[in-house]
Amino acid sequence: MANVAREKKWLHCFGSVDAIIFLAAINEYDMVLEEDETENRLVESIKLWRALTNAPFFKGIPFILFLNKSDLFQEKLPKVPLQEIFADYPSFHNSPAVAGMSDFEKGWRFIKEQYAKYFAGTSFYAHTTCAIDTDSCKKVFKSVQDQMFRDAFDDKAL
């Protein structure tokens, strides 16, 4: 948590932004930090996310979560199931809301929910990405752009 406290020192520099893009490596769900081998990388990322989304500087600012390295995540899932890391994953995996989805789809949605439950803002968008798949990235950025425009026009209509 010391890393999160240290990060708050620069939050005031971003007081007039239109959106925040938060990038997290989804494949690191079973890895620890180099500087602290007792801290899970995904858990640390979620702590930072919570600190940012609760910051008064970002009140009303849309947050876009990119869960990157989805290709590596998909390869890793059969070898390191999410339930080995997250005790509450089996109840999510077996819920009717995700019935019929692939393990990859269930897995990324579960991780998205780990971020979503700490989101204190007004607009939150999540996407899986693979930075080396440029066509996919273009589609994701176009989707984000379209959503931002829709939101901007909705705000103006009020």
C-alpha atoms as one frame of an Amber mdcrd trajectory, in Angstrom:
protein
   0.000   0.000   0.000   3.023   2.280   0.328   3.240   2.388  -3.478  -0.360
   3.618  -3.683   0.255   6.350  -1.084   3.317   7.488  -2.996   1.318   7.677
  -6.236  -1.196  10.124  -4.720   1.445  12.858  -4.674   1.096  13.489  -8.402
  -2.702  13.198  -8.736  -3.181  16.983  -8.701  -1.340  17.171 -12.036  -4.304
  15.538 -13.754  -7.167  17.701 -12.569  -8.493  18.627 -16.026  -8.445  15.439
 -18.070 -11.229  14.081 -20.275 -10.665  10.400 -19.481  -8.265   8.100 -17.684
  -6.831   5.049 -19.426  -5.665   2.431 -16.944  -3.581  -0.399 -18.367  -3.164
  -3.671 -16.486  -1.497  -6.900 -17.602  -4.281  -9.457 -17.193  -1.840 -12.356
 -17.477  -0.067 -11.341 -14.251  -2.869 -12.626 -12.009  -0.569 -15.295 -10.564
   2.625 -13.227 -10.320   4.162 -11.194  -7.507   5.881  -7.813  -7.530   9.633
  -7.800  -8.051  10.124  -5.399  -5.149   7.757  -7.257  -2.798   7.378 -10.972
  -3.322   4.468 -11.112  -0.885   2.254  -8.831  -3.020   0.286 -10.162  -5.995
   0.663  -7.959  -9.086  -3.034  -7.927  -9.908  -3.986  -7.118  -6.317  -1.495
  -4.215  -6.324  -2.955  -2.978  -9.602  -6.460  -3.070  -8.124  -5.253  -1.102
  -5.081  -3.840   1.595  -7.334  -7.080   1.556  -9.357  -9.116   2.075  -6.190
  -6.910   4.986  -5.110  -7.239   6.664  -8.505 -10.960   6.143  -8.955 -11.652
   7.463  -5.474  -9.485  10.559  -5.948 -11.483  13.800  -5.858  -9.430  15.048
  -8.820 -11.113  12.467 -11.056 -14.700  12.849  -9.893 -16.923  12.554 -12.953
 -14.049  11.508 -15.246 -14.599   8.335 -17.319 -12.176   5.490 -16.654 -11.167
   3.063 -19.376  -9.615  -0.185 -18.201  -7.455  -2.046 -20.705  -6.753  -5.581
 -19.560  -3.740  -6.137 -21.782  -1.849  -9.293 -22.754  -5.094 -11.166 -23.277
  -3.301 -13.637 -25.562  -0.947 -14.658 -22.753  -3.850 -14.760 -20.293  -5.737
 -17.151 -22.566  -2.675 -19.421 -22.828  -2.078 -19.371 -19.075  -5.637 -20.095
 -17.891  -5.560 -23.876 -18.495  -2.189 -24.125 -16.722  -2.970 -21.822 -13.765
  -6.749 -21.734 -13.166  -8.097 -18.567 -11.560  -9.516 -20.543  -8.629  -5.926
 -21.282  -7.551  -5.467 -17.546  -6.973  -8.977 -16.301  -6.186 -11.035 -18.350
  -3.748 -14.263 -16.658  -4.884 -13.773 -17.448  -8.587 -15.669 -20.799  -8.605
 -18.937 -19.124  -7.556 -18.516 -16.574 -10.375 -17.485 -19.266 -12.880 -20.573
 -21.347 -12.100 -23.093 -18.493 -11.949 -25.975 -18.426 -14.449 -24.896 -14.953
 -15.611 -21.813 -16.405 -17.335 -23.268 -19.758 -18.425 -22.212 -20.690 -21.927
 -19.181 -18.386 -21.978 -15.696 -19.697 -22.655 -13.209 -19.966 -19.795 -11.357
 -16.989 -21.284 -14.528 -14.878 -21.335 -15.434 -15.895 -17.785 -11.888 -15.233
 -16.615 -11.530 -11.737 -18.010 -15.010 -10.782 -16.859 -14.168 -11.965 -13.345
 -11.013  -9.852 -13.303 -12.971  -6.889 -14.685 -15.377  -7.309 -11.768 -12.467
  -7.167  -9.323 -11.777  -3.653 -10.642 -15.452  -2.696 -10.997 -16.300  -3.392
  -7.354 -13.845  -0.673  -6.303 -14.865   1.839  -8.947 -16.294   4.955  -7.352
 -16.745   7.045 -10.498 -19.563   7.541 -12.953 -18.349   5.954 -16.229 -16.323
   2.764 -16.464 -15.387   0.846 -19.603 -13.316  -2.328 -19.745 -11.698  -4.000
 -22.726  -9.318  -6.868 -23.242  -6.396  -5.972 -25.454  -3.354  -7.522 -27.003
  -0.911  -4.741 -27.815   0.802  -6.759 -30.543  -2.538  -7.245 -32.348  -2.751
  -3.812 -33.961  -6.057  -4.488 -35.751  -7.709  -5.444 -32.478  -6.251  -2.376
 -30.758  -7.623  -0.129 -33.505 -11.084  -1.634 -32.991 -10.885  -1.172 -29.215
  -9.744   2.455 -29.547 -12.534   3.126 -32.063 -15.052   1.610 -29.648 -13.721
   3.767 -26.798 -13.810   6.863 -28.997 -17.396   6.164 -30.055 -18.479   5.650
 -26.437 -16.760   8.853 -25.329 -18.563  10.805 -28.068 -21.914   9.273 -27.088
 -21.292  10.176 -23.459 -20.262  13.726 -24.401 -23.427  14.232 -26.427 -25.576
  12.758 -23.648 -24.012  15.219 -21.174 -24.667  18.148 -23.533 -28.305  17.104
 -23.966 -28.901  17.437 -20.241
